Each structure stands twice: as structure tokens, then as C-alpha cells.
């Protein structure tokens, strides 16, 4: 795979595959009003047509349109940022020193933050109108944790 870099020193350069640079240049040459959506919804190349990553997510998650996929991704982003924001205050409230690290802090973090993450996921899912999608994902998550078999899908 060919990479283009932004500096001569490869140790500090950000790298994108040539195919991505080609798509970015094509996107800006067409002067589209919304470059992100053009990049996300177009094929990667005319020679090798394949589904875009948003289309693949839409099929995998069984969503109706691309906007739902984008909203789901926004919910994941907001949830992750919220959990990162509240992690330090929660651990500070419990008197845990973050500078030492170790197994104890990792287990404590997982025990405290994992349930909060699930709650924030439902909260943001409700705000962005994707509650039913995230409620189904929560049910799948808890079935896996408890060891229950997945429900049979009606066809």
C-alpha cells in the first residue's frame, strides 16, 4: 500500500493510504456542498466498486438510511466523550490515585464505568432518536453477559 505523508520524518508523520488521498482530492475537485457526506457515501474507486463503510454499517445494523448510521455514530462519540469526562471525578471521589495505575484501578474502572457507559448510551440514544436501536443492543449485551442464548429472529 502506498502512503503519502506530511513530513520528511516518518516517525512523526500522519499517514493515509493513497486510495484515501485520491478520494479526498476527487471530493474537493467536485466542489460538493457537504464534503463529508460525499466522501462517506461514494464508492472508493470507479475501477473497483465496493460498498462504502457507511453502507456496510447500515446493512450490518439493519438501519433504514445513512442518516440513522450517522446518528448512531454520533451517539457512540458523545457517550465515549462523556465517560472520559466523568472518569477522573468519579475515581477522585473514591480516593483513587490515577498516577499509580495497575490491575486494581483497571478492575475498579471497568466495574464503575461499564454500567455508566451503558446508561449514557441509552440516554444519548434517546436524545438523538435512536433509543430502539440501542435498547436492542443493550439486550444483546446483557444476554451475552448472563450466558443466555440469543432470541430467534422472526423471518
LINZIWO-V223460 format. One line per field, one symbol per residue. ss: DSSP state (H for helix, E for strand, L for the rest). phi: phi as a letter, one per 40 degrees, with the letter a starting at -180 (. if undefined). burial: I if it has 24 or more other C-alpha atoms within 12 Angstrom, else O. A space follows every 10 residues. Layout:
ss->???
phi->???
burial->???
//
This chain:
ss->LLEEELLLLH HHLLEEEHHH HHHHHHHHHL LLLLHHHHHH HLLLLLLLLL LLHHHHHHHH HLLLLHHHHH HHHHHHHHHH HHHHHHHHHH HHHLLLLLLL LLHHHHHHHH HHHHHHHHHH HHHHHHHLLL HHHHHHHHHH HHHHHHLLLL LLLLL
phi->.cbbbcaccc cbccbbcddc cccccccccc fccbdccccc bcccaccbca cccccccccc cfccaccccc cccccccccc cccccccccc ccccgccccc ghcdcccccc cccdccdccc ccccccccgb cccccccccc dcccccgccc ccccb
burial->OOOOOOOOOO OOOOOOOOOO OOIIOOIOOO OOOOOOOIII IIIIOOOOOO OOOIIOOIOO OOOOOIOIII IIIOIIOOIO OOIOOOIOOO IOOOOOOOOO OOOOOOOOIO OOIOOOIIOI IIOIIOOIOI OOIIOOOOOO OOOOOOOOOO OOOOO
//
